[in-house]
Amino acid sequence: MRVTRAVALLPVLPGDLPHLEDSLEHLIEAADEASAAGIATTLLVTTSAPATATAPVLASWEPLVDLLDDVDLEVEHHPGAGGDPATEVARLLTLAAAGLHRRLEETARTVVLTSTPDVAVGPDWITEHVRHHRAGATASTGPVRRAGGPGQDHRHDTVANLAVRADLLPGGVLAALSAAPGGDGRVALVHALTPVVASPSVTIPSSP
């Protein structure tokens, strides 16, 4: 079945707010590329930060997004439940996934992607993930690089570069894959050569 829609989820904790502006800039560029390729795209910010904190950044981008064909920018506020950041991100993704499955039409034609505010996606991030899903993948990931000093852990962070077919969302597969770099044992996670996701301070090509 041909994929025709993408939803890019961005989980934002209060501590992520300083990175939100840069992250949205890159996501909107990727969404514009996707819409030009015939992939209608929704950017969904799911956050535990208060609306008063996210409103200024979102308001600055909304007029631009309104000018783009087949690109939408939405935000969901879910008050923080406490706990460690990884648990909070998993909670935000689970809530967003549940809402998406209730309202999405033709879930088998939709790819749900995730990234994080501290990285910048490449302009062809969405289109490349969709290409793999059109070829038969149900879940895909790719390289992630972050700026850091010598010896800093640069392990692959799945939630920063993940795409899952939307009809799998009711099984909790999005949170499971996000939490486990090797996958959850039920869905094959394709380690595809999707565009590199990198921290904005790292200068690298958009694909390896």
Accessible surface in RSA format (square Angstrom, percent):
REM  Atomic radii and reference values for relative SASA: ProtOr
REM  Chains: A
REM  Algorithm: Lee & Richards
REM  Probe-radius: 1.40
REM  Slices: 20
REM RES _ NUM      All-atoms   Total-Side   Main-Chain    Non-polar    All polar
REM                ABS   REL    ABS   REL    ABS   REL    ABS   REL    ABS   REL
RES MET A   1   157.61  81.6  81.95  54.2  75.67 180.2  92.89  79.0  64.72  85.7
RES ARG A   2   143.05  60.1 133.96  68.3   9.09  21.6  52.36  71.6  90.69  55.0
RES VAL A   3     2.34   1.5   2.34   2.1   0.00   0.0   2.34   2.0   0.00   0.0
RES THR A   4    56.79  40.4  53.10  53.8   3.68   8.8  41.14  55.3  15.65  23.7
RES ARG A   5    78.12  32.8  78.12  39.8   0.00   0.0  14.34  19.6  63.78  38.7
RES ALA A   6     0.00   0.0   0.00   0.0   0.00   0.0   0.00   0.0   0.00   0.0
RES VAL A   7     1.73   1.1   1.73   1.6   0.00   0.0   1.73   1.5   0.00   0.0
RES ALA A   8     1.86   1.7   0.93   1.4   0.93   2.1   1.05   1.5   0.82   2.2
RES LEU A   9     1.81   1.0   0.00   0.0   1.81   4.6   0.24   0.2   1.57   4.2
RES LEU A  10     1.59   0.9   1.59   1.1   0.00   0.0   1.59   1.1   0.00   0.0
RES PRO A  11     0.85   0.6   0.10   0.1   0.75   2.7   0.10   0.1   0.75   4.7
RES VAL A  12     0.00   0.0   0.00   0.0   0.00   0.0   0.00   0.0   0.00   0.0
RES LEU A  13    23.45  13.1  23.45  16.8   0.00   0.0  23.45  16.5   0.00   0.0
RES PRO A  14    72.72  53.0  64.65  58.9   8.07  29.3  65.17  53.8   7.55  46.9
RES GLY A  15    62.73  77.4   0.00   N/A  62.73  77.4  41.90 115.0  20.82  46.6
RES ASP A  16    29.51  20.7  29.51  29.4   0.00   0.0   0.00   0.0  29.51  29.4
RES LEU A  17    41.03  22.9  33.71  24.1   7.32  18.4  33.92  23.8   7.11  19.1
RES PRO A  18   109.95  80.1  72.27  65.9  37.68 137.0  85.09  70.3  24.86 154.5
RES HIS A  19    80.60  44.1  79.43  55.2   1.18   3.0  42.44  43.7  38.16  44.4
RES LEU A  20     0.00   0.0   0.00   0.0   0.00   0.0   0.00   0.0   0.00   0.0
RES GLU A  21    73.63  42.3  73.63  55.7   0.00   0.0  42.89  83.0  30.74  25.1
RES ASP A  22    63.89  44.8  63.68  63.4   0.22   0.5   4.96  11.7  58.94  58.8
RES SER A  23     3.24   2.7   2.01   2.7   1.24   2.8   0.60   1.3   2.65   3.7
RES LEU A  24     0.34   0.2   0.34   0.2   0.00   0.0   0.34   0.2   0.00   0.0
RES GLU A  25    87.07  50.0  84.21  63.7   2.86   6.8  15.87  30.7  71.20  58.1
RES HIS A  26    52.03  28.4  51.66  35.9   0.38   1.0  25.61  26.4  26.42  30.7
RES LEU A  27     5.02   2.8   5.02   3.6   0.00   0.0   5.02   3.5   0.00   0.0
RES ILE A  28     7.03   4.0   7.03   5.2   0.00   0.0   7.03   5.1   0.00   0.0
RES GLU A  29    85.17  48.9  79.15  59.9   6.02  14.3  31.14  60.2  54.03  44.1
RES ALA A  30     0.09   0.1   0.00   0.0   0.09   0.2   0.00   0.0   0.09   0.2
RES ALA A  31     0.00   0.0   0.00   0.0   0.00   0.0   0.00   0.0   0.00   0.0
RES ASP A  32    61.90  43.4  61.31  61.0   0.59   1.4   4.70  11.1  57.19  57.0
RES GLU A  33    86.73  49.8  80.74  61.1   5.98  14.2   7.34  14.2  79.39  64.8
RES ALA A  34     0.00   0.0   0.00   0.0   0.00   0.0   0.00   0.0   0.00   0.0
RES SER A  35    19.11  16.1   5.68   7.6  13.43  30.9   1.66   3.5  17.45  24.4
RES ALA A  36    92.74  85.3  48.38  74.7  44.36 100.9  61.01  85.9  31.73  84.1
RES ALA A  37    57.19  52.6  29.39  45.3  27.81  63.3  41.75  58.8  15.44  40.9
RES GLY A  38    55.88  68.9   0.00   N/A  55.88  68.9  37.24 102.2  18.65  41.8
RES ILE A  39     2.86   1.6   2.71   2.0   0.15   0.4   2.71   2.0   0.15   0.4
RES ALA A  40    19.06  17.5  16.88  26.1   2.18   5.0  16.88  23.8   2.18   5.8
RES THR A  41     0.55   0.4   0.00   0.0   0.55   1.3   0.00   0.0   0.55   0.8
RES THR A  42     9.19   6.5   9.19   9.3   0.00   0.0   2.13   2.9   7.06  10.7
RES LEU A  43     2.19   1.2   2.19   1.6   0.00   0.0   2.19   1.5   0.00   0.0
RES LEU A  44     1.08   0.6   0.39   0.3   0.69   1.7   0.47   0.3   0.61   1.6
RES VAL A  45     1.19   0.8   1.19   1.1   0.00   0.0   1.19   1.0   0.00   0.0
RES THR A  46     0.00   0.0   0.00   0.0   0.00   0.0   0.00   0.0   0.00   0.0
RES THR A  47     0.00   0.0   0.00   0.0   0.00   0.0   0.00   0.0   0.00   0.0
RES SER A  48    12.64  10.7   2.22   3.0  10.42  24.0   1.30   2.8  11.34  15.9
RES ALA A  49     1.97   1.8   0.00   0.0   1.97   4.5   0.00   0.0   1.96   5.2
RES PRO A  50    79.59  58.0  68.27  62.2  11.32  41.2  79.58  65.7   0.01   0.0
RES ALA A  51    55.23  50.8  49.56  76.5   5.68  12.9  49.79  70.1   5.45  14.4
RES THR A  52   116.67  83.0  98.36  99.7  18.31  43.6  86.53 116.2  30.14  45.6
RES ALA A  53    37.90  34.8  17.68  27.3  20.22  46.0  27.46  38.7  10.44  27.7
RES THR A  54     0.51   0.4   0.51   0.5   0.00   0.0   0.00   0.0   0.51   0.8
RES ALA A  55    50.19  46.1  44.58  68.8   5.60  12.7  49.64  69.9   0.55   1.4
RES PRO A  56    88.95  64.8  70.83  64.6  18.13  65.9  80.51  66.5   8.44  52.5
RES VAL A  57    28.90  19.0  27.12  24.6   1.78   4.3  28.89  25.1   0.01   0.0
RES LEU A  58     7.49   4.2   7.49   5.4   0.00   0.0   7.49   5.3   0.00   0.0
RES ALA A  59    55.86  51.4  46.76  72.2   9.09  20.7  47.42  66.8   8.44  22.4
RES SER A  60    68.69  58.0  36.53  48.8  32.16  74.1  47.76 101.7  20.92  29.3
RES TRP A  61    37.81  15.2  37.81  18.3   0.00   0.0  37.81  20.2   0.00   0.0
RES GLU A  62    73.87  42.4  73.28  55.4   0.58   1.4  19.96  38.6  53.90  44.0
RES PRO A  63    82.45  60.1  75.25  68.6   7.20  26.2  79.60  65.7   2.85  17.7
RES LEU A  64    73.09  40.7  69.48  49.7   3.62   9.1  71.76  50.4   1.33   3.6
RES VAL A  65     3.94   2.6   3.73   3.4   0.21   0.5   3.73   3.2   0.21   0.6
RES ASP A  66   118.45  83.0  84.98  84.6  33.47  79.1  29.39  69.2  89.06  88.8
RES LEU A  67   143.90  80.1 115.06  82.3  28.83  72.5 119.17  83.7  24.73  66.6
RES LEU A  68    37.05  20.6  25.81  18.5  11.24  28.3  27.75  19.5   9.30  25.0
RES ASP A  69   117.96  82.6 109.12 108.6   8.84  20.9  31.35  73.8  86.61  86.4
RES ASP A  70    93.72  65.7  74.14  73.8  19.59  46.3  11.53  27.1  82.20  82.0
RES VAL A  71     6.78   4.5   0.00   0.0   6.78  16.3   0.00   0.0   6.78  18.4
RES ASP A  72    71.53  50.1  69.39  69.1   2.14   5.0  11.16  26.3  60.36  60.2
RES LEU A  73    28.00  15.6   3.37   2.4  24.62  61.9   3.37   2.4  24.62  66.3
RES GLU A  74    62.34  35.8  55.69  42.1   6.65  15.8  32.06  62.0  30.28  24.7
RES VAL A  75    56.20  37.0  33.20  30.1  23.01  55.4  33.20  28.8  23.01  62.4
RES GLU A  76    41.67  23.9  37.00  28.0   4.67  11.1  27.15  52.5  14.53  11.9
RES HIS A  77    68.33  37.3  44.36  30.8  23.97  61.3  40.24  41.5  28.09  32.7
RES HIS A  78    39.76  21.7  38.98  27.1   0.78   2.0  26.62  27.4  13.14  15.3
RES PRO A  79   114.94  83.8 101.96  92.9  12.98  47.2 108.75  89.8   6.19  38.5
RES GLY A  80    50.60  62.4   0.00   N/A  50.60  62.4  16.61  45.6  33.99  76.1
RES ALA A  81    75.08  69.0  34.94  53.9  40.14  91.3  46.65  65.7  28.43  75.3
RES GLY A  82    50.15  61.8   0.00   N/A  50.15  61.8  40.14 110.2  10.00  22.4
RES GLY A  83    72.25  89.1   0.00   N/A  72.25  89.1  34.88  95.7  37.37  83.7
RES ASP A  84    75.36  52.8  64.80  64.5  10.57  25.0  41.01  96.5  34.36  34.3
RES PRO A  85    91.19  66.5  89.26  81.4   1.93   7.0  91.15  75.3   0.04   0.3
RES ALA A  86    75.28  69.2  59.19  91.3  16.10  36.6  67.78  95.5   7.50  19.9
RES THR A  87    78.57  55.9  72.87  73.9   5.71  13.6  57.44  77.2  21.14  32.0
RES GLU A  88    12.80   7.3  12.74   9.6   0.06   0.1  11.31  21.9   1.49   1.2
RES VAL A  89    25.24  16.6  25.24  22.8   0.00   0.0  25.24  21.9   0.00   0.0
RES ALA A  90    30.17  27.7  28.81  44.5   1.36   3.1  29.97  42.2   0.20   0.5
RES ARG A  91    62.90  26.4  56.16  28.6   6.74  16.1  46.43  63.5  16.47  10.0
RES LEU A  92     0.00   0.0   0.00   0.0   0.00   0.0   0.00   0.0   0.00   0.0
RES LEU A  93     0.15   0.1   0.10   0.1   0.05   0.1   0.15   0.1   0.00   0.0
RES THR A  94    70.14  49.9  66.46  67.4   3.68   8.8  61.01  81.9   9.13  13.8
RES LEU A  95    68.81  38.3  62.29  44.6   6.52  16.4  62.68  44.0   6.13  16.5
RES ALA A  96     0.00   0.0   0.00   0.0   0.00   0.0   0.00   0.0   0.00   0.0
RES ALA A  97     6.63   6.1   6.50  10.0   0.12   0.3   6.61   9.3   0.02   0.1
RES ALA A  98    45.04  41.4  33.69  52.0  11.35  25.8  43.34  61.0   1.70   4.5
RES GLY A  99    11.88  14.6   0.00   N/A  11.88  14.6  10.54  28.9   1.34   3.0
RES LEU A 100     1.14   0.6   1.03   0.7   0.11   0.3   1.03   0.7   0.11   0.3
RES HIS A 101    70.51  38.5  62.62  43.5   7.89  20.2  37.83  39.0  32.68  38.0
RES ARG A 102   190.59  80.0 152.89  77.9  37.70  89.8  76.48 104.5 114.11  69.2
RES ARG A 103   118.27  49.7  91.33  46.6  26.94  64.1  61.88  84.6  56.40  34.2
RES LEU A 104    28.41  15.8  12.86   9.2  15.55  39.1  14.15   9.9  14.26  38.4
RES GLU A 105   149.20  85.7 133.33 100.9  15.87  37.8  51.38  99.4  97.83  79.9
RES GLU A 106   116.27  66.8  93.76  70.9  22.50  53.6  45.11  87.2  71.16  58.1
RES THR A 107    25.84  18.4  22.81  23.1   3.03   7.2   7.13   9.6  18.72  28.3
RES ALA A 108    29.54  27.2  26.63  41.1   2.92   6.6  26.63  37.5   2.92   7.7
RES ARG A 109    68.43  28.7  68.43  34.9   0.00   0.0   5.39   7.4  63.04  38.2
RES THR A 110     1.35   1.0   1.35   1.4   0.00   0.0   0.00   0.0   1.35   2.0
RES VAL A 111     0.00   0.0   0.00   0.0   0.00   0.0   0.00   0.0   0.00   0.0
RES VAL A 112     0.00   0.0   0.00   0.0   0.00   0.0   0.00   0.0   0.00   0.0
RES LEU A 113     0.00   0.0   0.00   0.0   0.00   0.0   0.00   0.0   0.00   0.0
RES THR A 114     0.00   0.0   0.00   0.0   0.00   0.0   0.00   0.0   0.00   0.0
RES SER A 115     1.64   1.4   1.64   2.2   0.00   0.0   0.93   2.0   0.72   1.0
RES THR A 116    12.76   9.1  12.60  12.8   0.16   0.4  12.60  16.9   0.16   0.2
RES PRO A 117     4.16   3.0   3.06   2.8   1.09   4.0   3.06   2.5   1.09   6.8
RES ASP A 118    43.81  30.7  39.70  39.5   4.11   9.7  18.36  43.2  25.45  25.4
RES VAL A 119     1.80   1.2   0.00   0.0   1.80   4.3   0.00   0.0   1.80   4.9
RES ALA A 120    11.26  10.4   6.41   9.9   4.85  11.0   6.79   9.6   4.47  11.8
RES VAL A 121     4.81   3.2   1.43   1.3   3.38   8.1   1.51   1.3   3.30   8.9
RES GLY A 122     7.02   8.7   0.00   N/A   7.02   8.7   6.97  19.1   0.05   0.1
RES PRO A 123    45.00  32.8  44.53  40.6   0.47   1.7  44.77  37.0   0.23   1.4
RES ASP A 124    42.45  29.7  42.45  42.2   0.00   0.0  18.68  44.0  23.77  23.7
RES TRP A 125     0.19   0.1   0.19   0.1   0.00   0.0   0.19   0.1   0.00   0.0
RES ILE A 126     0.00   0.0   0.00   0.0   0.00   0.0   0.00   0.0   0.00   0.0
RES THR A 127    28.33  20.1  23.95  24.3   4.38  10.4  18.29  24.6  10.04  15.2
RES GLU A 128    37.63  21.6  37.63  28.5   0.00   0.0   5.53  10.7  32.10  26.2
RES HIS A 129     0.00   0.0   0.00   0.0   0.00   0.0   0.00   0.0   0.00   0.0
RES VAL A 130     0.81   0.5   0.81   0.7   0.00   0.0   0.81   0.7   0.00   0.0
RES ARG A 131   126.07  52.9 122.12  62.3   3.95   9.4  60.84  83.1  65.23  39.5
RES HIS A 132    32.33  17.7  30.28  21.0   2.05   5.2  17.80  18.3  14.53  16.9
RES HIS A 133     9.60   5.2   0.46   0.3   9.14  23.4   0.46   0.5   9.14  10.6
RES ARG A 134    79.09  33.2  47.41  24.2  31.67  75.4  21.78  29.8  57.31  34.7
RES ALA A 135    90.96  83.6  46.55  71.8  44.41 101.0  58.93  83.0  32.03  84.9
RES GLY A 136    57.46  70.9   0.00   N/A  57.46  70.9  35.35  97.0  22.11  49.5
RES ALA A 137    15.16  13.9   3.89   6.0  11.27  25.6  10.54  14.8   4.62  12.2
RES THR A 138    36.76  26.1  34.64  35.1   2.13   5.1  25.83  34.7  10.93  16.5
RES ALA A 139     0.00   0.0   0.00   0.0   0.00   0.0   0.00   0.0   0.00   0.0
RES SER A 140     0.00   0.0   0.00   0.0   0.00   0.0   0.00   0.0   0.00   0.0
RES THR A 141     0.00   0.0   0.00   0.0   0.00   0.0   0.00   0.0   0.00   0.0
RES GLY A 142     4.82   5.9   0.00   N/A   4.82   5.9   4.82  13.2   0.00   0.0
RES PRO A 143    39.09  28.5  29.72  27.1   9.37  34.1  38.42  31.7   0.68   4.2
RES VAL A 144    13.90   9.1   1.39   1.3  12.51  30.2   1.39   1.2  12.51  33.9
RES ARG A 145   103.65  43.5 101.36  51.7   2.29   5.5  36.55  50.0  67.10  40.7
RES ARG A 146    62.47  26.2  55.67  28.4   6.80  16.2  36.21  49.5  26.26  15.9
RES ALA A 147    49.38  45.4  30.32  46.8  19.06  43.4  34.95  49.2  14.42  38.2
RES GLY A 148    44.73  55.2   0.00   N/A  44.73  55.2  14.10  38.7  30.63  68.6
RES GLY A 149    38.79  47.8   0.00   N/A  38.79  47.8  28.63  78.6  10.16  22.8
RES PRO A 150   149.17 108.7 111.58 101.7  37.60 136.7 124.87 103.1  24.31 151.1
RES GLY A 151    87.38 107.8   0.00   N/A  87.38 107.8  44.16 121.2  43.22  96.8
RES GLN A 152    89.39  50.0  73.06  53.4  16.33  38.9  32.22  68.6  57.17  43.4
RES ASP A 153   101.26  70.9  74.60  74.2  26.66  63.0  44.86 105.6  56.39  56.2
RES HIS A 154    97.24  53.1  70.43  49.0  26.81  68.6  62.85  64.8  34.39  40.0
RES ARG A 155   152.69  64.1 132.98  67.8  19.71  46.9  65.92  90.1  86.78  52.6
RES HIS A 156    48.79  26.7  38.26  26.6  10.53  26.9  35.42  36.5  13.37  15.6
RES ASP A 157    27.48  19.3  27.43  27.3   0.05   0.1   3.82   9.0  23.66  23.6
RES THR A 158     2.75   2.0   0.61   0.6   2.13   5.1   0.61   0.8   2.13   3.2
RES VAL A 159    14.40   9.5  14.40  13.0   0.00   0.0  14.40  12.5   0.00   0.0
RES ALA A 160     0.00   0.0   0.00   0.0   0.00   0.0   0.00   0.0   0.00   0.0
RES ASN A 161     0.00   0.0   0.00   0.0   0.00   0.0   0.00   0.0   0.00   0.0
RES LEU A 162     0.00   0.0   0.00   0.0   0.00   0.0   0.00   0.0   0.00   0.0
RES ALA A 163     0.00   0.0   0.00   0.0   0.00   0.0   0.00   0.0   0.00   0.0
RES VAL A 164     0.00   0.0   0.00   0.0   0.00   0.0   0.00   0.0   0.00   0.0
RES ARG A 165    66.40  27.9  66.40  33.8   0.00   0.0   9.88  13.5  56.51  34.2
RES ALA A 166     0.00   0.0   0.00   0.0   0.00   0.0   0.00   0.0   0.00   0.0
RES ASP A 167    47.84  33.5  31.42  31.3  16.43  38.8  14.44  34.0  33.40  33.3
RES LEU A 168    44.79  24.9  39.62  28.3   5.18  13.0  43.05  30.2   1.74   4.7
RES LEU A 169     8.76   4.9   0.58   0.4   8.18  20.6   0.75   0.5   8.01  21.5
RES PRO A 170    87.23  63.6  44.91  40.9  42.31 153.8  56.99  47.1  30.24 187.9
RES GLY A 171    50.20  61.9   0.00   N/A  50.20  61.9  31.84  87.4  18.36  41.1
RES GLY A 172    36.38  44.9   0.00   N/A  36.38  44.9  31.89  87.5   4.49  10.1
RES VAL A 173     1.63   1.1   1.63   1.5   0.00   0.0   1.63   1.4   0.00   0.0
RES LEU A 174     2.21   1.2   2.21   1.6   0.00   0.0   2.21   1.6   0.00   0.0
RES ALA A 175    21.15  19.4  18.50  28.6   2.64   6.0  18.87  26.6   2.28   6.0
RES ALA A 176    31.06  28.6  20.09  31.0  10.97  25.0  29.46  41.5   1.60   4.3
RES LEU A 177     0.00   0.0   0.00   0.0   0.00   0.0   0.00   0.0   0.00   0.0
RES SER A 178    16.42  13.9   4.44   5.9  11.98  27.6   4.51   9.6  11.91  16.7
RES ALA A 179    80.79  74.3  44.45  68.6  36.33  82.6  55.15  77.7  25.64  67.9
RES ALA A 180    33.43  30.7  31.68  48.9   1.75   4.0  33.43  47.1   0.00   0.0
RES PRO A 181    65.07  47.4  62.57  57.0   2.50   9.1  62.76  51.8   2.31  14.3
RES GLY A 182    74.20  91.5   0.00   N/A  74.20  91.5  38.97 106.9  35.23  78.9
RES GLY A 183    13.78  17.0   0.00   N/A  13.78  17.0   0.79   2.2  12.99  29.1
RES ASP A 184    37.64  26.4   8.27   8.2  29.37  69.5  17.04  40.1  20.60  20.5
RES GLY A 185    81.09 100.0   0.00   N/A  81.09 100.0  44.06 120.9  37.03  82.9
RES ARG A 186   154.79  65.0 117.37  59.8  37.43  89.1  76.13 104.0  78.66  47.7
RES VAL A 187    22.59  14.9  11.69  10.6  10.90  26.3  15.83  13.8   6.76  18.3
RES ALA A 188    81.32  74.8  61.93  95.6  19.38  44.1  72.49 102.1   8.83  23.4
RES LEU A 189    22.65  12.6   3.00   2.1  19.65  49.4   3.28   2.3  19.37  52.1
RES VAL A 190    57.77  38.0  52.55  47.6   5.22  12.6  57.77  50.2   0.00   0.0
RES HIS A 191   118.16  64.6  87.27  60.7  30.89  79.0  62.29  64.2  55.87  65.0
RES ALA A 192     9.15   8.4   0.79   1.2   8.37  19.0   6.98   9.8   2.18   5.8
RES LEU A 193   130.11  72.5 122.06  87.3   8.05  20.2 122.06  85.7   8.05  21.7
RES THR A 194     0.00   0.0   0.00   0.0   0.00   0.0   0.00   0.0   0.00   0.0
RES PRO A 195     0.20   0.1   0.20   0.2   0.00   0.0   0.20   0.2   0.00   0.0
RES VAL A 196     6.27   4.1   1.58   1.4   4.69  11.3   1.58   1.4   4.69  12.7
RES VAL A 197     0.00   0.0   0.00   0.0   0.00   0.0   0.00   0.0   0.00   0.0
RES ALA A 198     7.21   6.6   7.14  11.0   0.06   0.1   7.14  10.1   0.06   0.2
RES SER A 199    12.65  10.7  11.45  15.3   1.20   2.8  11.45  24.4   1.20   1.7
RES PRO A 200    65.12  47.5  35.25  32.1  29.87 108.6  39.35  32.5  25.77 160.2
RES SER A 201    90.66  76.6  53.02  70.8  37.64  86.7  57.07 121.5  33.59  47.1
RES VAL A 202    44.17  29.1  30.59  27.7  13.58  32.7  33.83  29.4  10.34  28.1
RES THR A 203   139.08  98.9 109.16 110.7  29.91  71.3  81.17 109.0  57.91  87.5
RES ILE A 204    50.17  28.6  23.21  17.3  26.96  65.0  27.90  20.1  22.28  60.5
RES PRO A 205    99.66  72.6  85.36  77.8  14.30  52.0  97.58  80.6   2.08  12.9
RES SER A 206    44.61  37.7  32.22  43.0  12.39  28.5  15.48  33.0  29.13  40.8
RES SER A 207    50.67  42.8  45.24  60.4   5.43  12.5  14.62  31.1  36.04  50.5
RES PRO A 208    89.92  65.5  24.51  22.3  65.40 237.7  59.23  48.9  30.68 190.7
END  Absolute sums over single chains surface
CHAIN  1 A     9144.6       6638.2       2506.5       5408.7       3735.9
END  Absolute sums over all chains
TOTAL          9144.6       6638.2       2506.5       5408.7       3735.9
